[in-house]
Amino acid sequence: MSRVIVITGMHRSGTSLTTSLLQSAGIKIGEKLLPPAEGNPRGYFEDVEFYQFQEQALRGRGLNYMVTGEFVFEPNPTESEQALAIIKEREGLPVWGWKDPRTCLFLEFWRQLLPGAFFLFVYRHPLEVLLSLIRRGDVENFGLEGIDAWVAYNRSLKRFCERHRESSLLCHIDGITRSLGQFAELLERKFCSGLRLDNSVLQSLYWPEELRRVSLSSEIEKALGTIHPEAVELYDQLNSIADLPSKPEYSTSRSSPELSAFSEFVSSLSRADDSGRRRALLLFLTSALEPDTLVRFLKRQAEYFNEIEMRHFEHQRAIDTQQAEHQRAIDTLQAGHQMAIKAQQAEHQMAIETQRAEHQRAIETQRAEHLREMEEARAWFADQQSNWRNLAQGQEQTVQELRVAINELEQAMALLDSERSDWQNLAEQHGLVIKQQAESLTSLESELTFWESIARRFWDGKWMRLGLKLGIVRSPNFGHRDAN
C-alpha cells in the first residue's frame, strides 16, 4: 500500500532542508522539481505540479502566497479533477510525498483526497522567518505582512494538527537540526516510515548561514509581544503542542544600548494597535537585530523603485513620442479627410440638385396624372349617383306596391280569420249532430238486438220447426243484416 508524507510549513521555516533529508532517506518527492534560485540556491524541493496547482488556486481567488488572513479552500469541480489526476500519477509509488509551504492553506482539502496521508509540519520563530523573507526580498512595507502571513500559515497548521494528532508530526526546525536522531525516532514511531536518517547526511545538506538564527533575548520577545502579540502567543502555543519543540536559548550577553532603550520604550506602550506604528516599531526591531540585512533590503528596494521610476520615465517618453507621431498622423489624416469631405460635399450637392430637378418633374407628371384620374373619378361618381337615384326611385315604387299588397294580405287574413271562426262553429255543430246520431245508432242497435232475440225465440218454436221441415218457410239469416 502506498504511503504518503506531506511536508509543509510557513515559507522560510526550513521545509526545504527537511524535505531534502527525507528525499535522501528514500521518499519520492516528485520527478519535476522547482529549480534552485537565489533565495534557495540548493533547491526548493517542490513538486512543480503541486506548486502550480496551489499557486493557481490562490491566484484564481485574487491572492498570492503571502496570505495574511483566514483562507478556506472550496474547490470547483475542475480543481478537484486536477488534484485527483496529480495523485493518481503517484499512487504506484511505495513511499511518496511533496513539499510546498502553500499546502498549509489546503490541508483539509488534501486530507479528504488522501485520508491515509501523514503530515509533517515545520515551524520557526516569526522574527527569524521575517528576517529570512527580508533577505530574500519577499516582503514590502517593512515586513508587517510577513508576520501576518506567518500567523495565517501557522494558525492553519496548528488547527489541523490539534484536530488530527494521529497523522500529524509538529517539529521546530532547530529541533530537527540539533536532534536528528530524536526526529528520526519520532518519524518512525508516528509514521512507521522505515526511513533512515543520519547526521552525515545532515552535515552535507545543512548550511547554518542559509538557516541563520537570531540571537533572541527576553527584551526582544517582550518588544515583539507588544508589536504583534498574536504572533508571540501562537509561537508559544506551537512550542507547547510540538512533538519536537524549540528549546529557548536567550542570549546572556548584554543587549546594545539602542535595543535596551527600544525595549523600554515599547514596554511603556500598552499596545501598538495602529498599523503604521507597528510597522515603524518592527522596522526598528529588525534593524537592531540585523542592521546589514535591513540596509541591503532597503537598498534593493531603492534600486527597485529607481528602476521602476526609470522604466516609468522611459515609458512616459515613449508615450510622448507616440503621442506626437499620432498627432502628426491625425493632423495629416484630418487635412486629407477635410479635402475629401469638401469634394464629397460638392458631389453630393450636384447629385442633390439633379435629384431635386428629376423629383420636380416627377411631381408635375404625377400631379397631371392625378388631375386626370380625379376628373375620371368625378364623372364615374356622377354616373353612379344617377344610377343610384334611378334605383332608389324604382325601389320607392316597389315599396309602395309592396305596401298595397301587404294591406290586401292583411284584409284577406282578417277575412280568413272570420271564415275560420265560422267554420270552427260549423264544425262544432256538426260534431254535436254526429255525436247525437252516434248515440241514436247505438240505441237502434240495442233495439235491433232485442228484436232479433225475440225473433230467434219465435223461429225456434215448434210451429216454425214444422214449417221448416215442410219447406213452407225459410230459415232467417240472423246476424247478416244489410249494411245499408
C-alpha positions in Angstrom: 0.0 0.0 0.0 1.3 3.5 -0.9 2.4 5.7 2.0 2.2 9.5 1.6 4.0 12.1 3.7 3.2 15.8 3.2 5.8 18.3 4.3 4.8 21.9 4.9 5.2 25.0 7.0 5.4 28.7 6.6 7.8 30.0 3.9 11.5 30.3 5.1 10.8 27.9 8.1 13.3 25.1 7.0 10.9 22.9 5.0 13.4 22.7 2.1 16.1 21.4 4.4 13.7 18.9 6.0 12.4 17.7 2.6 16.0 17.2 1.3 16.7 15.0 4.3 13.6 12.9 3.7 14.4 12.7 0.0 17.9 11.4 0.8 16.2 8.8 3.0 14.1 7.4 0.1 10.9 9.4 -0.1 9.9 10.2 -3.7 9.1 13.9 -3.7 8.5 14.4 -7.4 10.1 13.9 -10.8 10.0 17.5 -11.8 11.0 20.0 -9.1 11.3 23.7 -9.0 14.9 24.7 -10.0 17.2 26.4 -7.5 17.2 30.2 -7.3 18.9 33.0 -5.4 16.5 32.5 -2.4 17.2 28.8 -2.3 20.5 28.0 -4.0 20.3 24.3 -3.1 16.8 23.9 -4.4 13.2 24.3 -3.2 12.4 20.5 -3.4 8.9 21.4 -4.5 6.9 19.2 -7.0 6.0 21.5 -9.9 2.5 20.0 -10.3 1.5 20.6 -6.6 3.2 24.0 -6.7 1.3 25.1 -9.8 -2.0 23.7 -8.7 -1.9 25.6 -5.3 -0.4 28.7 -6.8 -3.1 28.9 -9.5 -5.9 28.2 -6.9 -4.7 31.2 -4.9 -4.3 33.5 -7.9 -7.7 32.4 -9.2 -9.1 33.9 -5.9 -7.2 37.1 -6.1 -4.4 36.0 -3.7 -0.7 35.3 -3.7 1.4 33.0 -1.5 1.6 35.8 1.2 -1.9 35.1 2.6 -2.4 37.3 5.7 -5.9 36.4 6.7 -8.2 33.4 7.1 -8.4 31.3 4.0 -10.8 28.4 3.4 -10.3 26.5 0.1 -13.6 25.5 -1.6 -12.6 23.7 -4.8 -14.6 23.8 -8.0 -15.2 20.5 -10.0 -12.2 21.3 -12.3 -9.8 21.8 -9.4 -11.0 18.6 -7.8 -10.4 16.6 -11.0 -6.9 18.2 -11.4 -5.9 17.2 -7.9 -7.1 13.6 -8.3 -5.2 13.3 -11.5 -2.0 14.5 -9.8 -2.5 11.9 -7.0 -3.3 9.1 -9.5 0.0 9.6 -11.2 1.9 8.8 -8.0 -0.3 6.0 -6.5 2.0 3.2 -7.6 5.0 4.6 -5.5 5.6 2.8 -2.2 6.5 6.0 -0.3 6.0 9.4 -1.8 5.1 12.9 -0.8 5.5 16.6 -1.6 6.6 19.8 -0.1 5.1 23.2 -0.6 4.5 25.9 2.1 1.2 26.8 0.4 -0.1 23.3 1.5 -0.7 24.9 4.9 -3.7 26.7 3.3 -5.1 23.5 1.7 -4.7 20.9 4.5 -8.3 19.7 4.8 -8.7 19.5 1.1 -5.7 17.2 0.7 -6.7 15.1 3.7 -10.2 14.4 2.1 -8.4 13.2 -1.1 -5.7 11.3 0.9 -7.3 10.1 4.2 -4.3 7.9 5.0 -1.6 10.6 4.4 0.8 11.7 7.2 1.6 15.4 7.7 5.0 16.7 8.8 4.8 20.3 10.0 7.9 22.5 10.4 7.8 25.8 12.2 10.3 28.6 13.1 10.4 31.7 15.2 8.4 34.6 13.5 11.3 37.0 13.6 13.7 34.5 12.0 11.1 33.9 9.3 10.6 37.6 8.8 14.4 38.4 8.5 14.8 35.5 6.1 12.0 36.9 3.9 13.6 40.3 4.0 17.0 38.8 3.0 15.3 37.2 0.0 13.4 40.5 -0.8 9.9 39.0 -0.5 8.4 41.5 2.0 7.3 45.0 1.2 6.2 47.7 3.7 9.0 46.7 6.1 7.8 43.2 6.9 4.5 43.7 8.8 2.8 41.5 6.2 5.5 38.8 6.7 4.4 38.4 10.4 0.8 38.4 9.4 1.4 35.7 6.9 3.4 33.7 9.5 0.4 33.8 11.8 -2.0 32.8 9.0 0.1 29.8 7.9 0.9 28.5 11.4 -2.6 29.1 12.8 -3.9 26.8 10.0 -1.3 24.0 10.6 -1.9 24.3 14.4 -5.6 23.9 14.0 -5.1 20.9 11.7 -2.5 19.3 14.0 -4.8 19.6 17.0 -7.7 18.0 15.1 -5.6 15.2 13.6 -2.9 14.3 16.1 -2.7 10.7 15.0 -1.5 11.7 11.5 0.5 14.8 12.3 4.0 15.5 13.4 4.9 19.0 14.5 8.6 19.9 14.7 10.7 23.1 15.2 13.4 23.4 12.6 16.0 23.9 15.4 14.8 20.6 17.0 15.4 18.8 13.6 18.9 20.2 13.0 20.0 19.7 16.6 18.3 16.4 17.5 18.2 14.5 14.2 18.2 11.1 16.0 15.1 12.1 18.1 13.5 13.4 14.9 14.1 10.1 13.1 12.6 8.2 16.1 9.5 10.4 16.1 9.2 10.0 12.4 9.4 6.2 12.6 7.1 6.0 15.7 4.4 8.3 14.2 4.5 7.2 10.5 6.2 3.8 10.5 8.1 5.1 7.5 11.1 2.9 7.6 13.3 5.9 6.7 16.9 6.0 7.8 18.3 9.4 8.7 21.9 10.0 9.9 24.0 13.0 10.8 26.4 12.6 7.9 23.5 13.3 5.5 22.5 16.3 7.6 26.1 17.7 7.6 26.2 17.5 3.8 22.8 19.3 3.4 22.7 21.8 6.3 24.5 25.1 5.9 23.9 27.2 9.1 24.4 30.5 7.2 21.4 29.6 5.0 19.2 28.9 8.0 20.5 31.8 10.2 19.3 32.0 13.8 18.5 35.2 15.6 20.1 35.9 19.0 16.9 36.2 21.0 16.5 37.8 24.4 13.7 38.4 26.8 13.8 42.1 25.7 13.3 41.1 22.1 10.4 38.8 23.0 8.8 41.5 25.1 9.1 44.0 22.3 7.7 41.6 19.7 4.8 40.8 22.1 3.9 44.5 22.1 4.2 44.9 18.3 2.5 41.7 17.4 1.1 39.8 20.4 -0.8 37.3 18.3 2.4 36.0 16.8 4.2 35.6 20.1 1.2 33.9 21.6 0.9 31.5 18.6 4.6 30.7 18.8 4.3 29.7 22.4 1.3 27.6 21.6 3.2 25.8 18.9 6.0 25.1 21.3 3.6 23.7 23.8 2.0 21.1 21.5 5.0 20.4 19.3 6.4 16.8 19.2 9.9 18.3 18.8 9.8 21.9 20.1 12.5 24.5 20.3 14.5 24.9 23.4 14.6 28.7 24.2 18.2 29.9 24.5 18.2 33.5 25.3 21.5 35.4 24.9 23.4 36.1 28.1 25.3 38.9 26.6 24.3 42.4 27.4 22.0 44.0 24.9 23.0 47.0 23.0 22.0 50.4 24.5 19.8 51.0 21.5 18.0 47.7 21.9 17.6 48.2 25.6 16.2 51.7 25.2 13.9 50.4 22.4 12.6 47.6 24.7 11.9 50.1 27.5 10.1 52.4 25.1 8.0 49.6 23.6 7.2 48.3 27.1 5.9 51.7 28.0 3.3 51.3 25.3 0.1 49.4 26.3 -0.4 48.0 22.8 0.6 49.1 19.3 -2.8 49.0 17.6 -2.0 51.4 14.8 -0.6 49.6 11.7 1.8 52.5 10.9 3.2 52.5 14.5 3.5 48.7 14.4 5.4 48.9 11.1 7.7 51.5 12.4 8.5 49.6 15.6 9.1 46.4 13.6 11.4 48.3 11.3 13.5 49.5 14.3 13.5 46.0 15.8 14.7 44.3 12.6 17.3 47.0 12.1 18.6 46.4 15.7 18.8 42.6 15.1 20.3 42.6 11.6 21.1 46.1 10.5 23.1 44.9 7.5 20.2 42.8 6.3 17.8 45.7 6.5 20.2 48.1 4.8 20.6 45.6 1.9 16.9 45.2 1.8 16.2 48.9 1.7 19.0 49.3 -0.8 17.3 46.7 -3.0 14.0 48.4 -2.5 15.5 51.8 -3.5 17.1 50.2 -6.6 13.8 48.6 -7.4 11.9 51.9 -7.1 14.7 53.7 -9.1 14.3 51.0 -11.8 10.6 51.4 -11.7 11.0 55.2 -11.9 13.4 54.9 -14.8 11.1 52.5 -16.6 8.2 54.9 -16.0 10.3 57.8 -17.4 11.2 55.7 -20.5 7.7 54.6 -20.8 6.4 58.2 -20.5 9.0 59.4 -23.1 7.9 56.6 -25.4 4.3 57.6 -24.8 5.1 61.2 -25.6 6.9 60.3 -28.8 4.0 58.1 -29.8 1.5 60.8 -29.0 3.5 63.3 -31.2 3.6 60.8 -34.0 0.0 60.1 -33.6 -0.9 63.8 -33.5 1.0 64.3 -36.8 -0.7 61.4 -38.3 -4.0 62.7 -37.1 -3.4 66.1 -38.5 -2.4 64.6 -41.9 -5.5 62.4 -41.8 -7.7 65.3 -40.8 -6.4 67.5 -43.7 -6.9 64.7 -46.2 -10.2 63.9 -44.7 -11.3 67.6 -44.8 -10.4 67.8 -48.5 -12.2 64.5 -49.2 -15.2 65.9 -47.2 -15.3 69.1 -49.3 -15.1 67.1 -52.6 -17.8 64.7 -51.4 -19.9 67.7 -50.3 -19.7 69.2 -53.9 -20.5 65.9 -55.5 -23.4 65.5 -53.0 -24.7 69.0 -53.8 -24.7 68.3 -57.5 -26.4 65.0 -57.0 -29.0 66.7 -54.8 -29.7 69.4 -57.4 -30.1 66.7 -60.1 -32.3 64.7 -57.9 -34.3 67.8 -57.0 -35.0 68.6 -60.7 -35.9 65.0 -61.5 -38.1 64.9 -58.5 -39.8 68.1 -59.5 -40.5 66.7 -63.0 -41.8 63.6 -61.5 -44.1 65.6 -59.2 -45.5 67.6 -62.1 -46.1 64.4 -64.1 -47.8 62.8 -61.1 -49.9 65.9 -60.5 -51.2 65.9 -64.1 -51.9 62.2 -63.8 -53.7 62.7 -60.5 -55.9 65.5 -62.0 -56.9 63.3 -64.9 -57.7 60.4 -62.6 -59.7 62.8 -60.4 -61.8 64.0 -63.4 -62.4 60.4 -64.5 -63.4 59.6 -60.9 -65.7 62.6 -60.7 -67.5 61.5 -64.0 -67.8 58.0 -62.7 -69.2 59.2 -59.4 -71.8 61.3 -61.3 -72.9 58.2 -63.3 -73.1 56.2 -60.2 -75.1 58.9 -58.5 -77.6 58.9 -61.4 -77.8 55.1 -61.4 -78.4 55.0 -57.6 -81.0 57.8 -57.9 -83.0 55.8 -60.5 -82.5 52.7 -58.5 -83.8 54.5 -55.4 -86.9 55.7 -57.3 -87.6 52.2 -58.6 -87.2 50.9 -55.0 -89.6 53.5 -53.8 -92.3 52.4 -56.3 -91.7 48.8 -55.4 -92.1 49.7 -51.7 -95.4 51.4 -52.4 -96.7 48.3 -54.3 -95.5 46.1 -51.5 -97.4 48.3 -49.0 -100.6 47.9 -51.1 -100.1 44.1 -51.3 -99.4 44.0 -47.6 -102.7 45.8 -46.9 -104.6 43.4 -49.2 -102.9 40.5 -47.5 -103.9 41.9 -44.1 -107.5 42.2 -45.2 -107.5 38.7 -46.6 -106.0 37.4 -43.4 -108.8 39.2 -41.5 -111.4 37.6 -43.8 -109.8 34.2 -43.4 -109.8 34.6 -39.6 -113.5 35.4 -39.7 -114.3 32.4 -42.1 -112.1 30.2 -39.9 -114.2 31.1 -36.9 -117.4 30.3 -38.8 -116.1 27.0 -40.0 -115.0 26.2 -36.5 -118.5 27.0 -35.2 -120.0 24.8 -38.0 -117.6 22.0 -37.3 -118.6 22.1 -33.7 -122.3 22.0 -34.6 -121.6 19.0 -37.0 -119.7 17.4 -34.2 -122.7 17.6 -32.0 -125.0 16.2 -34.7 -122.6 13.3 -35.4 -122.5 12.7 -31.7 -126.2 12.6 -31.4 -126.6 10.4 -34.5 -123.9 8.0 -33.0 -125.9 7.8 -29.8 -129.2 7.1 -31.8 -127.4 4.4 -33.8 -126.2 2.8 -30.6 -129.8 2.9 -29.3 -131.1 1.4 -32.6 -128.5 -1.4 -32.5 -129.7 -2.2 -29.0 -133.4 -2.4 -30.1 -132.4 -4.5 -33.1 -130.5 -6.9 -30.9 -133.6 -7.1 -28.7 -135.9 -7.9 -31.6 -133.5 -10.4 -33.1 -133.6 -12.3 -29.8 -137.4 -12.3 -29.9 -137.4 -13.4 -33.5 -135.0 -16.3 -32.6 -137.2 -17.4 -29.9 -140.2 -17.3 -32.3 -138.4 -19.2 -35.0 -137.2 -21.7 -32.6 -140.8 -22.7 -31.6 -142.4 -25.9 -32.7 -144.6 -24.5 -35.4 -141.6 -22.8 -37.1 -139.7 -26.1 -36.9 -142.6 -27.8 -38.5 -142.8 -25.2 -41.3 -139.1 -25.6 -41.9 -139.4 -29.3 -42.3 -142.3 -29.0 -44.7 -140.4 -26.3 -46.6 -143.3 -23.9 -46.1 -140.9 -21.3 -44.5 -137.3 -20.5 -45.0 -134.8 -20.1 -42.1 -133.9 -16.5 -41.5 -130.2 -15.3 -41.7 -129.7 -13.6 -38.3 -126.5 -11.7 -37.9 -126.2 -10.9 -41.7 -128.1 -7.7 -41.9 -127.7 -5.5 -45.0 -125.1 -2.9 -44.2 -127.3 -0.3 -45.9 
